[in-house]
Amino acid sequence: MITLLTRPGCHLCDDARAVIERVAADTGEPWEEKDITLDEGLLREYHDHIPVTLVDGKQIDFWRVDEQRLRRALADR
């Protein structure tokens, strides 16, 4: 599972979403998006690093999504 942590008004989140949508479409991997402003724990942990990309709960990127790193993380599990 790919998880994208975002917050409203985040332009980098739009870029990250586009990469994740492309990779998920190519691989068939499910993905979800979580707004950190709706969860105090996530907001405290990630407020300065949004967007954050997780694969199976493990952080692999923040600010920008590296498409090749995401694909490797999916293939290596």
Phi, psi and omega in degrees: 000130174264133176238131176250117177268127185225179168210155181301143177078013183266107181290330176293332178295324177297317178296316180297318180301318180298317179295313182295318178301319180295312181295317180297321178295320180290323188259345185077009181286132176289153177214159179220159177238133179237130176275114184292341180289349179265001183219110184302323180296314178295321180298315178297318185285323191241007190306326181265359187243011185289142356282155177238137178249129177241144170239119183052039177085355181258128181291131177241339180206159166214157185069304179231147178261121174273112186301318181293321177296320178297314179298319178296318180298321178291319182287332186274001182269000000 
